[in-house]
Each structure stands twice: as C-alpha cells, then as structure tokens.
Amino acid sequence: MASHGNVIQFPGSTRPPESQYSLDQMMETISDMLIWKSEAYKEVAEIFVSRLHRNYSLHHGQARQFVFNLTTNWHQFSSEIEPKFRKSGGFAGALEYMAAINLSVDTTQKELAIQHAVSEGTLSRCFAQLFDYMRHNGLLPGDSPITHPSESRQQGFSLKEGEEQMRAITELLNAQNFQSSAEAQAFLDKLMRDGSPKPINNQASRAQQARELLITADREPNSKKRIELAKQAMKLDPGNADIYLIYSQEAKTVRDALHYAKLGMEAAKTSLGADFFKENTGHFWGLIETRPFMRAKFAYAQLLQEEDNDKDAASQYEELLTLCPNDNLGVRYELLAIYLNQNELKLAQQLFDEHEEHTTNVLYDRLVLEYLKNGISDRLAPLASAARKANPYVIAYVTGQKKLSRMQNDYITAGDESEAENYAYSHRKLWIKPELAKLRAWLKQQQ
C-alpha cells in the first residue's frame, strides 16, 4: 500500500489527522483546500471518494488513508498532465479499480466500466495512464498489488470476436448442402463442440485483417497505439465504420468526436450501398455487416445529445429503429425521454405500443405521458403505484426532495436508489419543466 510520503502532502500538515479521512472531511478537502485546474478534475475526485465511502468497507484507517493518497495522486496527475476527456467515469473508474485491487475487492474493469458508463477500453486506457504516471513518479511502492494493464489485463471475449465467429459460421453453413433443419443443427452442434470455427479461406481478406486490427485496438490501453492500429485498418478497409469510432472515442472535443462518428456512418453507408439498405431495412443488426454502421450511428446520436441537440438526435434514433425494429441497441429509452420533453405525445405513445415492457424507465415515462395527455386524473394512481413498485426511490429525486449527484451515478441495480438517480439524471430536463409542476406536487402528496 502506498505510503503517504509519496503523495502531495495535505496543506499545512506532514500527515492528516485520522478524522481527515472521513467522507465529509475528504469532500471538504477536495472542494475547498485543493486547487484544481479544471472543474472536471475536481468532479472525478468527488465521484471517486463518494463511491469508495459508499460502496466499500473502509473501517480501517489504513484503507481510508489509501483513498486519501489516491485522491492526492489524482490531483498531482491532473495538475501536471492536464488530461482531456469528455466523461469523468473513465478516470473515476480507473481510480476505483486501483483502490479495489489494494482493498482486495473482487471486481473487474468491465464491471466498473459499466458502473461508470464508459467503455472498458476507455477505463483501461485511463488506468494505464495513471499507472505509468504513478510508477514514473515513485507513487507505487514495490509491494503494490497494482500491475500494468499489459501484465494483468485479461484477454476477454470481445463483441467483435463474437461477430467474427458468426461470420465464419455463416460462411461454413452457406457452403453446405443440408437436406433438413435437423442436419443443419447437428452440423452446428459439432462446430460448437470442436471449438471456434475457422473461415473456409485460410488467407484472410483485407477486410478481415482490418477487423482483426480493430479487435486488438479494443484491448489496447494506449491511445496513440489505438490510433495507429486504426490507421493500419483504414488502409485495408476504409469502409469499416468501427475505424472511425476509434478516432471518435479518442477525440478531445465533442465536435471532433461528432465529426468522426459521422464520417464512419458515411463510409459504411457507401460500402454497403444504397441497394443493400433498400433490401435489408428492418433486419439490421441481425446482419453482421451492418453492425459497424449501427454502432457509428448510435454513437453519433448520443454525441448530439451531449451537445443538447435532441432534435437531430431523435432523427438518428428514429432511423435506427426503422433499420432495426427489434431495437437491439436500446435506443427507445433515449428517444422516449426526448419525445416527452418535446411534448411529442403521439410519437411517445406509438413507441410505448411498439415496445411493451415494465421497466422503471418505461413505467415512470408512462406516468408522465398520461399526465401530459389528461392532467391529474383517476388513471394516474395505478400508474404511479406500478412505477413506485418498480422503484420507490425515483419520486424523491424527480420531485426535488433529494438532490442529484453532480453527474450520473451509473452503479445501477434494478429497483434500488442507484437506478432511481440514473433515471432522474437522464430525465432531468423533462422533470424540471413547469408543465410538470402539478404532477410533482401530486406525487409528493401520494407518499
């Protein structure tokens, strides 16, 4: 465990008192006693400290001191390196992963990436940057259990690897002449028993070589190396939208990220061809070759929302649903919030009718829709009851009785407070509308 002598000392002290490690004192230190070059850097520290105190056992002074040490290490790193990022979750998750290793908490980068609403690759790259800096500056003692990602990273089964296997299976099936479905199933069963299927053509095409480079890039924690892999893939298959997504993910501004995501959509659309879209609309995602385009379009829509351009984002989501009515990407949740916020009630109702489900998001959105259509009526009570049953904590957040964190809490478990805060955060523009004032007051009365 890191010694306190390896970090920036607490102002005016050689060692902070034990009480200084409490959550309130730590948050006061972050807010009032450390000078941050950016509010975003301070936000990372606040997220990290609040999550550690809330979700981890920090009964021992040594554990709380370690949280303090990592926080001041982050302050030093951000002051000197001035990292650029769009989401705080990458570095907050990386700091949490470092803490989890030292506190012997069983978790993975993949799990924490989900909780912090970033990709596993983003969290891993942030972790690698922090590790390299801390090792270079002597902030990691020799007995630290933290190791470099290149030494410890588990080579998990990626989505793109799964897609490559599906390509190989499709190729093998198309080359057979089955007489019955039972014969085809027996063939598939044998493939599964024998392990990963191999393509019929042993000499990889340029497109396949590009995809293999992108699989490597997904696992690469170093940003420069990821971009270099993308450049190599570009020379082999410039029509693969996943290449542009790497540039988008590595972009320093939302504007640049939007630019690359849009280029990816256009490149994939040209590569697939207009006839392909006409013939296969309604079946996208089910066709492996459509997935890079779908990923680029979804990323583009989310980036538009980051810029508060909900109108254009909605158009992108609508097109995605036309291409893939089954909505494998889950765009309907984003679209529902936009429709309700823009008072597009007919469109919202249509989306509800097309996707029947009883999740917290949908149940509270149904409540809003009913109110916007009919005001306070007898229909509200059963809808509110169903929504409250799914998650009773939402009402306190959407009615302003509890304050939201400064950014979205993405450690989500269905039915608990983390899910409630997540819903309230993603719908914050909707629930503060003056048009919902009476609904907010009515919900308070029902408690």
N, C-alpha and C positions, 0 to 999 in steps of 0.2 A: 504494500500500500504506500502511496506517495507520501513523503514527509512534507511537513508544512514549510520547511526551509526551501523547497523547490518552487514555490509559487510566490506571486506578488503578495507582500505582507499586508495585512489589514491596516488601514491608515492609523497611525499613532500607536501601534502595538507590535510587539515581537511575536505574539501569539494571541489570537482572540480568546476571550473567556468562553467557557462551556455554553453559557446562555446565548452566545452569539451564533451558535449553530441551530437554534430553533427556527421554525419556519418564519415567524413574524420578524425576527431579527435579520434573518437572511434576506428576506424580501426588502426590508428597510435598507440593508446594506446595498443591495442591487440598485434600488431606486434613488437613494439619497447620498451614498458615500463613494460610489464608483462612477467615474466619468466615462461615458460611452460615446464612441464616435458616431453611433447610429442608434436610433430607437429600435431598429430591428435586432441589433446585437443584444440590447437590454432585454427585449422580448424573449429571445432564445434562453437567456439566463433565468428569467421568471418562469417560463414554461418548464424548464428542466428542474429547477428547485421545487416548484409546486408539485410536479408529478412524483418526484422522488419521495417527498414527505407524505404524499397522499397514498402512494401505491406500494411503498417498500417499508420493510421493517428497519427503522433507524434508531433502535433503542440504545445502542452503544455509542459512546462519544466518539470512538474511532470512526464509525460509519458516518456520523454526521460531519465530522471533520473532513472526511474524504469528499463529501458533497461540496463542502466549502472550498476545498482545494481545486476540484474540477471547475467550479464556478469562476474562481480567480484565474485559473489557467485559460478558461474561455475568454475572460476579459483581456488577458495579455495577448492571446492569439488574435482576437478580433481587432484589437488596437493596432497591432503590428502588421497583420496580413490584410486586414480590411476585406474579408471575403464578400463576394457578390452572390446573392441568392434571392429567389422570389418567395420561397416558403420557409418559414422558420423551422419546420418539422425536420428538415434534413440534419441540421447541426444539433437541434434539441434531442432528436432521436439518437444521434451518434454519441452525445454526452451520456445519455441514459444507458446506452449499450455498454459504454466504458464502466459506468457505475455498476451495472448489473453483473458484469464479469467479476469485478472486485468484491461485490457483495454476495457472490455465489448464487445469484438469482438465475433460475433456468428460463432463459428466453433466447430468441434468435433475432437477427437483423430483419428477417422477413416479418416476424410478428410486430416488431417495433415500427417498421416502415408502415404497416397497415394502421397502427395506432396513431401515427403522426401524419397520416395522409400524404405520404411521399412514396416514390418507388423504392424498391430495395436497392437498386443501383445508386440512386441519389444518396440514400443513407450511408451506403458503403463508401461512396466517394468522400462524403463529409468525414466519415470515421477515419479514412486513410489520411486525409489532410491533417486532421487533429493529431493522429498518431505520429506522423512524420515530424510535425512541429514539436510536439512534446518530447519525442525521442531526441531530436536535434538540440533542444534547449535543456536537456537533462531533467525533464519533469517526470520521467518514468524511471523508477528505481529498478535495479537489476532483477529483483524478485517479483516484479509485477506480473500478474497473470495475463495482462493485455498483450496480444501479439498483433503483428501487422496482418492486414487482410490477406496478403499474398501467402502468408504462412498458415492462416487458420480458416480462411473462407471455405465453407462447404460448397462444393460444386453441385448445387441442387438441380432439379429437373425444371427447366425453364419452359415458359409458354411456347416460345419459338421452337424449342426442341420437340415439344409435343406436336407442333404443326409439321415439322419435318418428318416425323414418323407417320403422320396421317397422309402426307404426300406419298411416302414410299408405299404405304398400304394401298392407297388408291391406284397407284401405278401397277402394283402387283395384281390387284383384283381385275383391273382393266385388261391385263394380259392373259387372263384365264378364260376358259370357256365352260362355265358351270352349267350343269343341267338342272339344278334345283337350288332353292334357297338353303336347304339343309347341307348341301355340298359346299356352298359358299361359307356357311357358318363353320363347318368343320375345318375349312382352309384357314379361316380367321383364328380359330381356337389354336391351331397348330402354330400359327405365326406368333401368338402370344406366349405359347409355351417355349418356343425356340428363342425368344428374346426380340430385341429391336429389329424390325425388318430393314433390309438394305435395298437401295434403289437397284433396278434392273441394270441400268447403265452404270458401270463402275467408275466411268470417267465423269466427274462432276461438271455440270454445265456452269457457265459464268454466273447465272442467276443463283445456282445452289452455292457456289463459292462465296457469293456476296452474302447470302443468308447465314452461312457458317461464320463469316466475319462478324455479322451482327449479333449472333449468339455470344461470341466472345466479348463483343463490346458491352453487352448487357451485364456481364460479370466483371468488367474492368472497372476498378475504383478510380483510376487516374483519368481526369478529364481530358488531358492532352492526348493520351493514348486512345481514349474512346473516339475522339475526333479523327485521329489518324486512321483508326480502323474504319470509320465511316467514309473517309476519303478513298481508302482502298476499295471498299464496297461500291462506291459511286462509279469507279472506273469499270467495274464489272457489270453493274446493273443499275443505271441511273433512274430507272422507273420504279424502284422499290421505295415506297414512302417511309419505311422504317428507318432508312438512312437519314432522311430529313428530320425525323423525330429526334434522333440523337443530337443533331445541331440545335433543334428547338429546346431540348432538355438542358443543353449546355449554354444556352443563350443567357446573357447577363441582364437583359431587359425583356419585359413582356412584349414590347413592339418587335424586337428581333425574333422572339420565340414564335409570335404570330406569323411573321414572315416565312420562317422555315416550315412551320406546320402547313401553311397554305401552299408553299412550293411542293411539299410532299403529296398533298391531295392532287394537285395538278399533274405531277409526274405520274402518279399511279393511275389517274383517270386516262391520261394519254396512253399509258402502257396497256391498260385493259381494253380500251377502245370503246367508242360510242355504242356499237352493236352489242358488246358484252353487257353494258348497262341496261339496254332495252330488253335483252333476253333473260337477264337474271335478277332484275329488280324484284324484291320480295324474298330473295333467297340468299342475300349477302350474309356474311359471317359463316354460314354453313359451307360456303366455298372457300377453301383455304386461301386462294389467291386474292380474295377480296379483303382479307383482314388488315394488311398494312394500310390500305386506303381508309378503312373504317377507324383504325386507331388514330390516323392523322386527322381525320375529320372530327372525331370526338375531342381530341386534344385542342384542335382549333376552336371548337365551341367553348370549351372550358376556359381557354385563354381570353376569348371575347368577354366572358362573364367577369374575369379578373379586371377587365377594363370597363366594367359596368355597361357593356354593350349587350344588354339582354335581348334586344330585338333581333339582331343578327345571329346571336347565339341560338335563339329559338328556331330560326330558319334552318340552321345546321342540324339541330336536334330533330326537327320535323323530317328533313331529308334522310337522316339516319333511320328513323322509324319507317319511312317508306321503303328504303332498301332492305330493312330487316325488321318486319313487324313483330317478331318474337322478342326483340329488344334484348339481345344477349349482353349488351354493354350497359344496360340500366339507365338509358338517357331519359326515360319517362319521369324520373324523380326530379331532375333538374328542370324539365320542361313544365311540370305541374306547378312548381313554385313560380316560374316566370309567368305562366298563364294567369294564375291567381293574382299576382302582383300587378299585372297589366289589365286586370278585370276582363279577361277573355274567358268568360264563364262557359260559353258553349263549347269552346275548344277543350277546356278543362274537363267538362262533363263527358265529352267524347273520349278523352284519354282514360278517365275512370272506367267507362263502359268497356273499353278495349282491353284493360288490364285489371281484372278483378283480383284484389288481394286485400289483406287485412294487417298490413304493417303499420307501425307507429306513424311514419311519414304520411301514408295514404289516409289513415283514419283522421288525423288532425287536419289534413288538407280537405277531406270531405266535409268536416265541420265548418271550415272557412267557406267552402263553396256554398253550402246550404245557407249560411248566414248572409252571404253576399247576394244570394238569389231571393231569399224570403225574410231576412231580418230575424228578430227574436220570435221564434215560433215553437209549437209543440214538437216539431221534428228535431230540434236541437238537442233535447235532453238525452234521447237514446244514442245519438251520435257522440255526444260528449262522454256518455258512460262507456261506450265501446273504446273511445280514444283513451280515456283515463285508465281503463282496464289494461290496455296495451302498454301504457307508460304513464303513471300518475305524476311524474316529476315535470312534465313538459309545461303544465299550466303556470307554475310558479315563474318559469323563465319568460314565457310569451306574454304574461301579464305584467312583467316588470317587478315582481315580488323578489326575484333573485337576479343578481347581475351575472351577465355572461363573462367568461374569461376574455382576455384581450384578443384571443384568437381561438379558432375552433378546437375543441377538445375531441380528439379522434381516437381515444381509447374507448371503443364502443362495445357495449354488451346490451343486447335487446332487453328492453324493459327497465333498465337502470338509469341513473342520473346522467351518465356519460352520453347515452343515446338521446336523452332529453335535451341536453345542452347542444349536441350536434344538430338536432332538428331546429332548435331555436336560432342557432347561429346561421344555418343555411337559409332560414326563412326570416331573418331579422328585418329585411326591407319590407316584407309583407306585413308582419305583425305590428310594426310601428305606424302603419298607415292610419290616418284619422278615421277612415271609414270603418275600422275595426274597433273603435273605442267602446262602443256598446257591447260588442262581443267580449272584449277583455273584462269589462265590468261584470257582465253576466257570469262569466267563468269564475270570477272571484267569489261571487255570491253563492255559487254551487258548491264551493269547497266546505 
